[in-house]
Amino acid sequence: MPGVRRMTADLTQYPELVVIYLGMRVQSLRGLATVARLGPQIEKSVAAKPDGLLLHEPFFFSLLPPHLCMRQYWRDFESLEKWARSLPHKKWWGDFVRAPQGVGFWHETYFRKGGFEAVYDELDSPIGLLAFASNVKAEGAMFSARQRAGK
């Protein structure tokens, strides 16, 4: 009788590995249009293979309401941060902060060497760490992923 084929990942080549989960939860009809507009832009950005992005995996948390998610593996936090502070991401994020347009957004970032950071914007109900941990307003130092992560 054959046994289970078990594998594991040798991460020695990725000592600074960062895993980030991102989600967009549609919270109104207007949010459907927002996600329909952002989805292709995100895919185009990923197809450009930003430096440091090792893998991008889209998935759904739920279909009703639509809750689209992504998991990304980055070589290091510096690569992720550089991409997040450049175009086109910088424009998407600025547009969202000014007008969420019926979509709640969240991300949770985990570091191979330990630690994590997270932010949740305009969600109508908590998810992830926000669902069980004390909630604090992300302002001042808490507005920056680098500050939240203690980097």
N, C-alpha and C positions, 0 to 999 in steps of 0.2 A: 504494500500500500504506500503510495507516494506521500511524502510529508508536505507541509506548507512551505512554499518558497519564500523565505524571509530575506529582506535586504535592509541595508541601512546606508546612510550617506556619510562619506568621508569628507568632512568639512575643513580639513587641515589647510587647504588652499584659500579658505575664506575666514581668516581669524576675526575680521571686523564685520561679518555678515549682519545685515539688518533685514528684518521681515516686517512689512507694513500691510495691514488690512485696511481697506478703504471702502466706504459704503455711501450710497445715495438712496435715500428712502423717499419715494414719491408720496406727498402728503396732500395733494390737491390735483385737480385736472390740469392746472397750469404746470404742475411738476412733470407731467408726462412729456410736454413739449420741451422742457428744460433738459430732461434726461435724453430725449431723442436728439437734441442738438449737441449735447456734450459727448455722448457715446462715440460717435464717429471721430470727434476731435481727439478723444483719449486714445482710440485705436490707432489713429494716424501718428500720434506722438510716440506711442510704444513701438510702432513699426519703424520709426526713425532710429531705433536702438540707442537711446541715450547712454552715454558713458556710465558704466557702473551698474546698469540694470541687467540682472542675470536672468530673470524670468518674470513674466506678467501672466497671471491667470484670472480671467473673469469668471464670476459665478453669481448665482441668485441666492439670496437669503429667503425671499418669498416672492410669489407672483402677485398676491393680493394682500396688501398693497404692494406694488412693485418696489423691490428693494434689491438694487443691483450692487454687487460688490466686486472687489478686486483684491488679489493677494500679489504682492510684489516682493521679490528678493533682490536686494541691492548689495553690491560688493562692500560698501561702507557708508556710514552716515554722511560723510562729506559729499559723496556722489549724489545721494538722494537730495541733500540740502541744495547743492548746486543746481540740480534739475528743477527743484521746486521754486527756486528764486529766479529762474530764467523763463523766457517765453517758449512755448505758449502757456505753460502752467501758471506763471505769474498773472497773466491776463485772466485766465479762467477763475482763479482764486479771487482776484480783485472784483471781478464781475459778480461772483457769488456773494461775497461779503456785502457788497452794495445792495444786492437784490436777489435773495435766495430763490424766488420764483417757484414756490411750492415744493421745494426739495429740502430735506434735512440731510446733512453731511456729517460723516464721522471718520476718524481714522485712529488706529492703535498701532504703535510702532514698538517692536521688540528687538533687543540687541543681543547678539550671541554672547558678548562679554558680560551681560547682565543689565537689567534695567529696562524700562519701557516709558513711553509717553503717549498721551492720547488727547484728542480734542473732539468735541461734539457740538455741532452748530445747528440750530433751528430744528431740533428733533421734537416731535410731538409726544414721544415716549422714550424712556432710557433704553440703552442697549449696551452690551459689553460691560466694561468696568464701571460705567456710569450707573448701571442698574443695581450695583450693590455697594459701591464705595461712596464716601462723602463727596458731594458735588461742590466744587468751588468755581467761581467765575474766572474764565481765562482772560485775564487782563494784565497789563504790566509785564513782568517777567513771564507770566503764564501764557502770554500771547505767542511766544516763540517756542517752536518744537525743541530747539537747542536748549533753551532754558528749562523747559519741562523735563527734558531728558537728563539735565545736569551735565551737559557736554561743554 
